[in-house]
Amino acid sequence: MSQVAWILDHPRDLAADFRAFYHLGWREAVALPAPEFLGLAYRVTVFPGVLAARIAERERAERRNVRPGARLVESTRGAIATDPLLRDVVDIG
C-alpha cells in the first residue's frame, strides 16, 4: 500500500487522532497545505491513538495467518542480510 493511500480508508480515525494529538478539527486539518497535512498524517501513527491501534491489530492478524513453525523475518535489508537462511539466497543489492 502506498505511504499515504491509507488516509482515504480511515478519514474518521485520522480526524479523531488529529483532534486528540494536534488539536485540529478536520476542516482545519484538510485546509493545511498538502505537504504539511500528509506529514502530520504520516506521523500520527506513532502516537497511541486510533490509527496506532488499527496498525497493531493488522499486525496481530498478519501474525495469526502465519503457518505454525514458519519463521517471520522483517522485510528490511538488515534483517534479510543477517538472516542465516535468506542472506545467501536473496540479493538485496
C-alpha positions in Angstrom: 0.0 0.0 0.0 1.1 3.5 -0.7 2.6 5.5 2.1 -0.5 7.8 2.1 -3.2 5.7 0.5 -4.5 4.5 3.9 -5.6 8.1 4.6 -8.5 7.6 2.2 -9.6 4.4 4.1 -9.6 6.0 7.6 -10.7 9.6 7.5 -12.8 9.4 10.7 -9.9 7.7 12.6 -7.5 10.2 11.3 -9.8 13.1 12.2 -10.1 11.7 15.8 -6.3 11.4 16.1 -5.8 14.9 14.6 -8.1 16.3 17.2 -6.5 14.4 20.1 -2.9 15.0 19.2 -2.7 18.2 17.1 -5.9 19.9 18.5 -7.1 20.4 14.9 -10.6 19.9 13.7 -10.9 18.0 10.4 -11.7 21.2 8.5 -8.7 22.9 9.9 -6.6 19.8 9.1 -7.6 19.5 5.4 -7.1 23.2 5.0 -3.4 22.8 5.7 -1.0 22.7 2.7 -0.8 19.2 1.4 2.8 18.5 2.4 2.1 19.6 6.0 -1.2 17.6 6.2 0.4 14.5 4.8 3.4 14.9 7.1 1.2 15.1 10.2 -1.0 12.3 9.0 2.0 10.1 8.4 3.4 10.8 11.9 0.1 10.3 13.8 0.6 6.6 13.7 3.4 6.9 16.3 1.0 8.2 18.9 -1.2 5.8 21.0 -4.4 6.7 19.1 -6.9 5.1 16.9 -4.6 4.6 13.9 -1.9 3.1 16.0 -4.4 0.6 17.4 -5.6 -0.3 13.9 -2.0 -0.9 12.8 -1.3 -3.1 15.9 -4.5 -5.1 15.1 -3.5 -5.6 11.5 -0.1 -6.8 12.5 -1.6 -9.3 15.0 -3.9 -10.5 12.3 -1.0 -11.0 9.9 0.9 -13.0 12.5 -2.2 -15.2 13.1 -2.1 -16.1 9.4 1.4 -17.5 9.6 1.7 -21.3 9.3 2.8 -23.0 12.5 6.6 -23.4 12.6 7.1 -20.6 10.0 9.7 -18.0 10.7 9.0 -14.4 10.3 11.7 -12.1 9.0 11.3 -8.4 9.0 11.3 -7.0 5.4 14.3 -4.8 5.9 17.7 -5.0 4.3 19.4 -5.5 7.6 17.1 -8.3 8.7 17.4 -10.1 5.4 21.2 -9.7 5.3 21.6 -11.2 8.7 19.1 -14.0 8.5 21.0 -17.3 8.2 18.6 -18.8 5.6 18.0 -15.7 3.5 21.3 -13.9 3.3 22.8 -16.4 0.8 19.7 -16.7 -1.5 18.2 -13.2 -1.6 20.1 -10.5 -3.5 19.2 -7.2 -1.7 21.6 -5.3 -3.9 
